[in-house]
Amino acid sequence: MTDFVLVAGAWLGGWAWDEVVPLLRKSGHGAHPLTLTGLAEKKGTPAGQQTHVRDIVDHVERLDLRDVVLVGHSYSGIPVGQAAERIGDRLRRVVFVDANVPVDGTSFLASFPSEHIRQALAEHDGVWPPLAPEDYAGQELTGPQIDRIVTEGTPHPGGTLTEPAVLSRPLAELPATYVKCLLDGPEPPPAVAALLTGERWELEKLDTGHWPMFSRPRELAAILLAAAGG
């Protein structure tokens, strides 16, 4: 039995995986949606990026999970990628879902043009407020899905965006699958494209938007199961 640890991106908690979790469990696997510090039911607690890395590692170790597939969506690919190398032989595979990936010594905000995010942090006491409903257009989300993301989403702690990643070995050494959601852009970011040239990384594509746990939960679950070996 594989244990999936599911970590959603900015503003979201473990609730974002509500439609994926039953599909994984129905196939006989463990599924553990994880809310990171400062978000959802843990909102209001200050957090840096390394706090989120510890959240993931501590969750795996506390539950004594083995044969683990770590799943990181969007922002959470950065702490998930760091946690993946820290859980040692507990790791089966890491899956990045339309995600950022950690680059040693580099922060989330340094990885792409992000002046608008820095401005939002300055204007909102160091947190990144959720997007407006119109920002989710064109991502294959229904009105009720957008409403849930917007209303249940919580401000994202800014320290997680400015603190640099810490890697002890090349990310290319991890067994990994990258899921590219095509409505959010046809090509993986340059750092991911470079990793995909290695032997241990595989690319999967989904013809949907950036939040496939909402728009295509069955297809996403199928990719996760395949990444775990069935």
ABEGO torsion letter per residue (X at the ends): XBBBBBBBBBGBBAAAAAAAAAAAAAAGBBBBBBBBBGBEAABGBBBBAAAAAAAAAAAAAAAGBBGBBBBBBEAAAAAAAAAAAAAEAABABBBBBGBBBBBBGBBAAAABBAAAAAAAAAAAGGBBBBBBAAAABGAGBBAAAAAAAAAABBBBBAAAAABBBBBABBAAABBBBBBBBAAAEABBBAAAAAAAABAABBBBBBBBBABAAAABAAAAAAAAAAAAGX
